């Protein structure tokens, strides 16, 4: 949770120069992480360690966003939020062949802009290509017409 907080707070900081030694984004996150009173007495993490752990969190949470959205789309009348979560876990496990263990991270990140946008763009069920194909009789795909979901 401290690493997530470090990433969120550092990514929202005003842009500063990365040219100065020790002022890389990863270094600023590692410093924020190390300065947290919640981690007093715990070994310091190097910027590379923070970056690697963040990449895993980001990857798994982003994938779970898609699983949760798919579960939400399949939600039937009378299903609770717990039922949707169970279905999202099942979808994630089926798609990625691993168990999702970062619910705490997902709950912290799910309302942040990056994850809200990925949720919204993945959820409309259409792409620019489909809209283009629907509007014309041509079946020739247009290069670069699909939305970038990354």
C-alpha positions as CSV (number, residue, x, y, z in Angstrom):
1,X,0.0,0.0,0.0
2,X,2.9,2.3,0.7
3,X,4.4,1.6,-2.7
4,X,1.0,2.4,-4.4
5,X,0.7,5.6,-2.4
6,X,4.3,6.5,-3.4
7,X,3.5,5.9,-7.1
8,X,0.2,7.8,-7.0
9,X,1.7,10.8,-5.2
10,X,4.9,10.9,-7.2
11,X,3.0,10.6,-10.6
12,X,0.8,13.5,-9.6
13,X,3.7,15.7,-8.7
14,X,4.6,18.6,-11.0
15,X,7.0,17.4,-13.6
16,X,10.6,17.8,-12.5
17,X,13.8,17.3,-14.4
18,X,15.1,13.7,-14.6
19,X,18.5,15.0,-15.7
20,X,19.6,15.6,-12.1
21,X,21.5,12.6,-10.6
22,X,19.2,10.6,-8.3
23,X,16.0,12.4,-9.4
24,X,14.6,9.7,-11.6
25,X,10.9,8.8,-11.2
26,X,11.9,5.5,-9.7
27,X,14.3,7.2,-7.3
28,X,11.6,9.6,-6.2
29,X,9.3,6.7,-5.6
30,X,12.0,4.8,-3.6
31,X,12.6,7.9,-1.5
32,X,8.9,8.3,-0.8
33,X,8.7,4.6,0.1
34,X,11.8,4.8,2.4
35,X,10.5,7.9,4.1
36,X,7.2,6.3,5.1
37,X,6.8,6.0,8.9
38,X,4.8,2.9,8.3
39,X,8.0,1.1,7.2
40,X,10.2,2.1,10.1
41,X,12.8,-0.7,10.7
42,X,12.2,-2.4,7.3
43,X,15.0,-2.8,4.8
44,X,15.3,0.0,2.3
45,X,14.2,-0.9,-1.3
46,X,16.3,0.3,-4.2
47,X,14.6,2.2,-7.1
48,X,14.9,-0.9,-9.3
49,X,13.1,-3.1,-6.7
50,X,10.3,-0.5,-6.4
51,X,10.0,-0.3,-10.1
52,X,9.8,-4.1,-10.5
53,X,7.2,-4.5,-7.8
54,X,5.1,-1.6,-9.2
55,X,5.2,-3.2,-12.7
56,X,3.8,-6.4,-11.3
57,X,1.1,-4.6,-9.3
58,X,0.2,-2.5,-12.4
59,X,0.1,-5.5,-14.7
60,X,-2.1,-7.6,-12.4
61,X,-4.5,-4.8,-11.4
62,X,-4.9,-3.7,-15.1
63,X,-5.8,-7.3,-16.0
64,X,-8.2,-7.6,-13.1
65,X,-9.9,-4.4,-14.2
66,X,-10.8,-6.2,-17.4
67,X,-11.9,-9.3,-15.5
68,X,-14.1,-7.2,-13.2
69,X,-15.6,-5.3,-16.1
70,X,-16.4,-8.6,-17.9
71,X,-18.0,-9.9,-14.7
72,X,-20.0,-6.7,-14.4
73,X,-21.3,-7.1,-17.9
74,X,-22.4,-10.6,-17.1
75,X,-24.1,-9.6,-13.9
76,X,-27.7,-10.7,-13.7
77,X,-30.6,-9.4,-11.7
78,X,-30.3,-10.3,-8.0
79,X,-26.5,-10.8,-8.0
80,X,-24.7,-9.0,-5.3
81,X,-21.3,-7.2,-5.5
82,X,-19.8,-10.3,-3.9
83,X,-21.1,-12.4,-6.7
84,X,-19.6,-10.1,-9.3
85,X,-16.2,-10.2,-7.4
86,X,-16.3,-14.0,-7.3
87,X,-17.0,-14.1,-11.1
88,X,-14.2,-11.6,-11.7
89,X,-11.7,-13.8,-9.8
90,X,-12.9,-16.8,-11.8
91,X,-12.5,-14.9,-15.1
92,X,-9.0,-13.7,-14.1
93,X,-7.9,-17.2,-13.1
94,X,-9.3,-18.7,-16.4
95,X,-7.7,-16.0,-18.5
96,X,-4.3,-15.8,-16.9
97,X,-3.9,-19.2,-15.2
98,X,-3.0,-17.6,-11.9
99,X,-4.9,-16.5,-8.8
100,X,-5.4,-12.7,-8.3
101,X,-3.9,-11.8,-5.0
102,X,-3.9,-8.0,-5.2
103,X,-7.5,-7.1,-4.3
104,X,-6.2,-4.5,-1.8
105,X,-4.2,-2.8,-4.6
106,X,-7.2,-3.0,-7.0
107,X,-9.5,-1.4,-4.4
108,X,-6.9,1.4,-3.9
109,X,-6.4,2.0,-7.7
110,X,-9.7,1.3,-9.3
111,X,-11.0,4.9,-9.1
112,X,-7.8,6.5,-10.3
113,X,-7.9,8.0,-13.8
114,X,-5.6,5.4,-15.5
115,X,-7.7,2.5,-14.4
116,X,-11.1,4.2,-14.8
117,X,-10.1,5.1,-18.4
118,X,-9.0,1.5,-19.2
119,X,-12.3,0.3,-17.7
120,X,-14.3,2.7,-19.8
121,X,-12.5,2.0,-23.1
122,X,-12.5,-1.7,-22.7
123,X,-16.2,-1.7,-21.8
124,X,-17.9,-0.1,-24.8
125,X,-17.7,-3.3,-26.8
126,X,-16.8,-1.5,-30.0
127,X,-13.8,0.0,-31.7
128,X,-13.1,2.6,-34.3
129,X,-12.6,-0.2,-36.8
130,X,-16.1,-1.6,-36.1
131,X,-17.6,1.8,-36.4
132,X,-15.8,2.4,-39.7
133,X,-16.8,-1.0,-41.1
134,X,-20.4,-0.4,-40.1
135,X,-20.5,2.9,-41.9
136,X,-19.1,1.7,-45.2
137,X,-19.5,-1.3,-47.5
138,X,-15.8,-1.8,-47.7
139,X,-14.3,-4.8,-45.9
140,X,-10.7,-3.5,-46.2
141,X,-9.3,-2.8,-42.8
142,X,-7.8,0.6,-42.2
143,X,-4.4,0.6,-40.6
144,X,-4.3,2.3,-37.2
145,X,-8.0,2.5,-36.9
146,X,-8.3,0.5,-33.7
147,X,-8.2,2.3,-30.4
148,X,-5.1,1.9,-28.3
149,X,-6.1,0.2,-25.1
150,X,-2.6,0.2,-23.6
